[in-house]
Amino acid sequence: MSRRASYHAYLLRLWRVQSEPHPTWRASLEDPHSSEVLVFASLERAYAFLADQIDERAEEPPTGAGPAGNDTKLG
């Protein structure tokens, strides 16, 4: 089983669009390493994506990592 990353960085952008009956917030997340941009129709969908990225149930603890995981090579 592959391990998920223990560090994530995104540039978050939020904007409000006028829609009936109430304005709606939209969100995008940009990965600064790959420049990939993900656009979400709602804040709830953006949050669900982020929650999935850090889902600890799908993760195995890194072997040999210190308390803060500082001995893991990034990116």
C-alpha positions as CSV (number, residue, x, y, z in Angstrom):
1,M,0.0,0.0,0.0
2,S,1.4,3.4,-0.9
3,R,1.7,6.1,1.8
4,R,0.1,9.4,1.4
5,A,2.2,12.6,1.8
6,S,2.6,13.9,5.3
7,Y,2.8,17.5,4.1
8,H,0.5,19.4,1.7
9,A,0.6,23.0,0.5
10,Y,-2.0,24.8,-1.5
11,L,-2.8,28.4,-2.4
12,L,-6.5,28.9,-1.5
13,R,-8.7,31.3,-3.5
14,L,-12.2,32.1,-2.5
15,W,-14.8,34.2,-4.4
16,R,-18.5,34.8,-4.2
17,V,-20.8,34.5,-7.2
18,Q,-24.3,35.9,-7.3
19,S,-26.9,33.1,-7.6
20,E,-30.5,32.7,-6.7
21,P,-31.7,32.7,-4.0
22,H,-28.4,33.4,-2.2
23,P,-24.8,34.2,-3.2
24,T,-22.6,31.1,-3.3
25,W,-18.9,30.8,-2.4
26,R,-16.5,29.1,-4.8
27,A,-13.0,27.9,-4.1
28,S,-9.9,26.9,-5.9
29,L,-6.7,25.2,-4.6
30,E,-3.4,25.6,-6.5
31,D,-0.6,23.2,-5.9
32,P,2.6,25.4,-5.8
33,H,4.8,22.5,-6.8
34,S,2.9,21.4,-9.9
35,S,0.8,24.5,-10.6
36,E,-2.3,22.3,-10.9
37,V,-5.5,24.2,-10.0
38,L,-8.5,22.5,-8.7
39,V,-11.8,24.4,-8.8
40,F,-14.7,23.6,-6.4
41,A,-18.4,24.6,-6.8
42,S,-18.7,25.0,-3.0
43,L,-16.6,25.4,0.1
44,E,-18.0,22.0,1.3
45,R,-16.5,20.3,-1.8
46,A,-13.1,22.0,-1.2
47,Y,-13.2,20.9,2.4
48,A,-14.1,17.3,1.4
49,F,-11.1,17.2,-1.0
50,L,-8.8,18.5,1.8
51,A,-10.2,16.0,4.3
52,D,-9.6,13.2,1.8
53,Q,-6.0,14.4,1.4
54,I,-5.3,14.0,5.1
55,D,-7.4,10.9,5.7
56,E,-5.3,9.1,8.3
57,R,-7.2,5.9,8.0
58,A,-5.6,5.4,4.6
59,E,-2.1,6.2,5.9
60,E,0.6,4.1,7.4
61,P,3.0,5.8,9.8
62,P,6.4,6.5,8.3
63,T,9.1,4.2,9.7
64,G,12.0,5.9,11.4
65,A,10.4,9.3,11.5
66,G,10.9,11.5,14.5
67,P,8.0,13.1,16.4
68,A,7.5,15.9,13.8
69,G,8.6,13.7,10.9
70,N,11.6,16.1,10.3
71,D,13.7,13.3,8.8
72,T,11.4,12.8,5.9
73,K,12.6,14.3,2.6
74,L,10.1,16.8,1.1
75,G,9.1,17.0,-2.5
